[in-house]
Amino acid sequence: MTDFTTRRTMMVDTQVRPSDVTKFPIIDAMLTVCREDFVPAMQREAAYMGENLDLGSGRVLLEPRTLAKMLDALAVTNDEMVLDIGCAMGYSAAVIAHMAEAVIAVEEDETMAAEAVEALAAAGADNVVVHVGPLSDGAPQHGPYDVVIIQGGVAEVPDTIKDQLKDGGRIAGLFMQGALGEVRIGYKRGTQISWRAAFNAGAPVLAGFERQVAFQL
């Protein structure tokens, strides 16, 4: 039988801590949440590898380092509501649930969304709501949000998502330029978001987050 507990500890000790992620809530969540329960059954053995896990159809489960560093930069607190876009089978939402007051997890793939609901219930993440719908639409009916985190690459963040962020809120996006990507943290002031670079990473660009081409007549 695979010792996933040992693998989980090794993931934190070799991928997360060496990446300068030291906040206790993040470390505790990543040591607690069983990552293998939030991936397809055939990929359980690969759940703790230090790279993105391919979920098919251009979707990935972000590598542990990337998620941990995004959460470290966002500094989520236990009185905040978080919009988790592209939750897939729910791992990111389960981790965030340990540090936020509530999480709205958006997933457009109905099969993955249903698996997320089941896995989150089994993990006792009762402060997570899974919302099924296009990722680029977010979940405005539950907002506005203190924090928004996008679980995949983006070329642009749609205004529909920016509008769901509270004044004073933070957003994390992995901006891709070709094969290279940079996680940026945005801070909303009024109607404007100012972005600052955080670290390098990579992931496929999510549907609805491609660069919009302006047509001219």
Rosetta blueprint (number, residue, H / E / L):
1 M L
2 T L
3 D L
4 F H
5 T H
6 T H
7 R H
8 R H
9 T H
10 M H
11 M H
12 V H
13 D H
14 T H
15 Q H
16 V H
17 R H
18 P H
19 S H
20 D L
21 V L
22 T L
23 K L
24 F H
25 P H
26 I H
27 I H
28 D H
29 A H
30 M H
31 L H
32 T H
33 V L
34 C L
35 R H
36 E H
37 D H
38 F H
39 V L
40 P L
41 A H
42 M H
43 Q H
44 R H
45 E H
46 A H
47 A L
48 Y L
49 M L
50 G L
51 E L
52 N L
53 L E
54 D E
55 L E
56 G E
57 S L
58 G L
59 R E
60 V E
61 L E
62 L L
63 E L
64 P H
65 R H
66 T H
67 L H
68 A H
69 K H
70 M H
71 L H
72 D H
73 A H
74 L H
75 A L
76 V L
77 T L
78 N L
79 D L
80 E L
81 M E
82 V E
83 L E
84 D E
85 I E
86 G L
87 C L
88 A L
89 M L
90 G L
91 Y H
92 S H
93 A H
94 A H
95 V H
96 I H
97 A H
98 H L
99 M L
100 A L
101 E L
102 A E
103 V E
104 I E
105 A E
106 V E
107 E E
108 E L
109 D L
110 E H
111 T H
112 M H
113 A H
114 A H
115 E H
116 A H
117 V H
118 E H
119 A H
120 L H
121 A H
122 A H
123 A L
124 G L
125 A L
126 D L
127 N L
128 V E
129 V E
130 V E
131 H E
132 V E
133 G L
134 P L
135 L H
136 S H
137 D H
138 G L
139 A L
140 P H
141 Q H
142 H H
143 G L
144 P L
145 Y E
146 D E
147 V E
148 V E
149 I E
150 I E
151 Q E
152 G E
153 G E
154 V E
155 A L
156 E L
157 V L
158 P L
159 D H
160 T H
161 I H
162 K H
163 D L
164 Q L
165 L E
166 K E
167 D E
168 G E
169 G E
170 R E
171 I E
172 A E
173 G E
174 L E
175 F E
176 M E
177 Q E
178 G L
179 A L
180 L E
181 G E
182 E E
183 V E
184 R E
185 I E
186 G E
187 Y E
188 K E
189 R E
190 G L
191 T L
192 Q E
193 I E
194 S E
195 W E
196 R E
197 A E
198 A E
199 F E
200 N E
201 A E
202 G L
203 A L
204 P L
205 V E
206 L L
207 A L
208 G L
209 F L
210 E L
211 R L
212 Q L
213 V L
214 A L
215 F L
216 Q L
217 L L
